[in-house]
Amino acid sequence: MADQTLIVERRDGVVTATMNRPARKNAADAEMWNALLACFREVATNPADRVLVLTGAGDAFCSGADVTGMQPTVDGDGDDDPDAPRPHRLGQMRHIGAIASALYRTPQPTIAKVRGIAAGAGMNMALLCDLVVASDNARFSEIFARRGLTLDFGGSWILPRRVGLHRAKELALFADIIDAAEADRIGLVNRVVPDGELDAFVDEWAARLAAQPPIAVAQSKRLLNNASSIGLEQALDDEGATQTINFTTEDTAEAVSAFLEKREPKFRGR
């Protein structure tokens, strides 16, 4: 497992995906990007998976894309073979976009467990999760401008939705590194906890989410994700449709029975 760029573990309905390149602050290379996409797609279609926790090995969450493997090609370089095939940058970026979309559209709740640096695509990966829990040593940066790049991995879309347009422009244009306290103050994260308590806190949240009714939770997540792009009437129609589906499930019947019998419900996802 130490040789894998992404370590995926499953326990009691909780999937923990750990980006595993600690020597590079978990910067994502091609192998890791492919592993992340495969993981997100597998989780999305596995009814036994109730929650996805995304984190990084060592002392970092993810420092973004590994730019050592993405150096621009420059015409006129004497060492270049003009006939050698070169990667199509737009194709590469569409692949990155597909990974971001797969994470955001995962039906199950997702938690980013962030310690250390979350920069560039790594920061936006955290923001695309439903919940962000940060260690008090966490740091965040939309680092792109320092690298001569623009926002990617959904940053231009998710960042203003998290902190508002003007704050998003400040973070993107200056590319400053902010600490966990500032991230909490401006609404980038849900919780900041002492580093020694981070794992236990996320474990407890993940266990609580895993015990929730998966069909209802997935539908609530989708309703909230779609809310900013539709009007009230469409939202009401969508709520009616999803609630109608819920009333046909065994989980809703179990919830009613458990309430009447004064016990905790046991949801089975059907």
N, C-alpha and C positions, 0 to 999 in steps of 0.2 A: 504493500500500500504506500510505502514511503516514496516509491518511484512514480506513483500516479499523480498527474497534475490536478485531478479532482477526486477526492475521496467521498464516496456516497455511502452513508450508513442509515439503516432503518431500525427503528425500535418503537413498538407500541403505536404505530401509525404516524410517527414523526420521522421525516426524512431530513437528515443533516448532510448538506453538501459543503465540503470544506475545500476551498481553493488552496492548492498545495504546492506553491513555489516560494517558500518562505525566504530563501536567499535573495529572491527578486521582489520581495514585498508582495508576493502573489500577483505580480504583473501577468496578464493573460497573454499567452502565446497562442499559436494556431491550434495546438493540441488541446489547450484548456478551453478555448472558445468552442471547439467541436464537442468536448465533453460536457460543457454547460448546456449546450443546445440539446444534446441527447438526454441529459438529466431532466431538463424542464419538460421536454416532450413526453418522457416516460412517466414522470410524476402526474402529468395532466391526464393521462389515460389509465392510471392505476387506482382502482377504487379502494385499495388497502392503504393508500397514502392519504393521510388526513391533513398534514401540515408540512411545509417545506421551510427549513431553517438554512439560510445561506451565510457562510462565514469564511474566515481565512485562517490558515495555519500560522503559527508563530505570533509575531507581534504586530501584524498588519491585517487589514481586511483585504484590500486590493488596491494597488497603486495605479491601476488602469491598464491599458494595452501595453505590451512589451514593445516599446518603440525601437529596440535594437534590431528587431526583425521587420521593421516597417520603414526603413530609410528610403527617402525619395530617390528615384532614378533621375540622373542629370544627363541631358544630351551633351555629347562632346567629351565625356570622360573616356580617356584612352584605354581604360581597362574594361570598358563595356563591350560586349559582343552585340552589335546592332541587330543580329539575326536571332539572338537568344530570346525565348519567350519571357515576357515580363508579366507579373500579376496585374490584373485589371483592378484598379483601385475602387472603382464604383462597384464592381462585383464583390470585392472584399467588404466594403461598407454595407452593402445590402445584406450580406451574411451576418455582420454584426447587428444590423437592424432586426433581422429575423430572431436573433437570440434575445434581444431586448423585448421584442413583442411576445416571444414565448414565455419569458419570465412574467411580464405584466399580465398576460392572459391565462396564466395557470389558474385553474378553477379553485384550487385549495388556497387557504390563507398562507402567506409567505412572511417570514420574519428575517430581517437582516440583523445579524449579531456582529456589531462593529467594535473592534478594538484596534488601536493604532490608526494608520493612515487609510483613508478612502478617498482616492483622487481620480479625477477624470472619469473614464468609464466605470471605475470602481465606485465612485461616489454615486453616479447615476444608477448603477446596479442596485445599490442600497435603497435609493429613493424609489425605484420601481417596485420594491417589495411593499407589502401592505402595511407592515409595521417595522420601525427602525428602533432597535435598542442599542445604545452606545455605552461603551466603557467611558469612564471619566478621563481616560488617556486618548480617546479617539480624536482624530483630526480629519477635516474635510476640505477638499479643494476642487473647484472646477479649473483644473490646471492647464486646460487646453491652450489658452492664449500665450502662456509661457513657452509652449512648444510650437508656436506658429500655426495652431490648429483652431478649428471651431468646435462647438459642443457636439458630442455624439452620444451614442447609446441612450437616446431618448431624452437627453438633458434639456434640449430647447423646449420640449413639451412638458416634462414633469417638473422642472425647477420652478417656473412661474406658478404652477398649480400648488406647489408646496409653500412658497414664501412670497408670492406676489411678483408682479412684473418688474417693479423698480429694484427690489432687493435682488431678484434674479439677475438683472443687468449688472448690478454691483459685483455679485459673485463671479459672473462670467467674464466681465471686462477687465477687472483687476486681477482675477485668478489668485486671490489671497488664500492662505491656509487659515482656517478658523478652528478653534478648539471646540470641545464637546459642549461647554457651557454656552458659547455663542450659538452653536447649532441648535441647542435646546431653546434658547431665547427667541430665535427667529422662526422656529417651527419646522426645522429639518428633521428632527427626531421625535419619537414618542416618549422615550425615557432615557435618562442618563443615570447610570448606577456605578458604584465603585468597581474597579476592575476585578477584584476578588469575588464579587457577587454576580458578575455578568452571566456566567454559565448557568448558575442556579436560577437566576431570574428568567432567562430565556427558556430554560427547561420547564419552568412552571407555567409560563405563558403557552408554550407549545403543547403541554399536556392538557391545559384547559381547552385550547382550540381543538385538539384531537378528539376531545369528548363531546364536542358540539355536533349537531345534526349536519352532515356534510352537504346534503342537497340544499337545504335552506341557507347554509352559510355561503355556498358557492353562488347561489342566486343573489343574495344580498351584496356580495362582493361585486358581481357583474352590474347590478343596479347602481351602485355607488361609482364604479368606474365609468359608466355611461352618462352619469348625471350632468356633467359639464357640457355635453354636446347635444342635449335634447331639452325640450321645453317641459313645463309642468304637466300638460295633458298627456304627452307621451310617457312621462315618468309614471303617472297614475295608471295608464293602460298597462305598462310593463309590470307595475306592482300587482295589479289585478291578475295578470297572467301567471306570474310566479307564485302568488299566493294560492291560486287555483291548483297549481301543480303540487304545492306543499300539502294541501288537503287530501291529496290522493296517496300520500306516502305513509308507510308504516311508522316512520319516525315521528310524524305529527300525532298519530294515534298513540304512540308510546309516550310522547310528551304529555298528552292529556291524561292518560292513565296514571303516569307517575305523579302528576299534580294532584289528582284525586286520591291517590293512595299514599301521598306524603312520602315519596321516596325519590331518589335521584334517577333520572331516565337513563336508559342505555340505548344509544342510537347506533343503528347498523348501516345507515346509508342507503336505505331503500324504502 
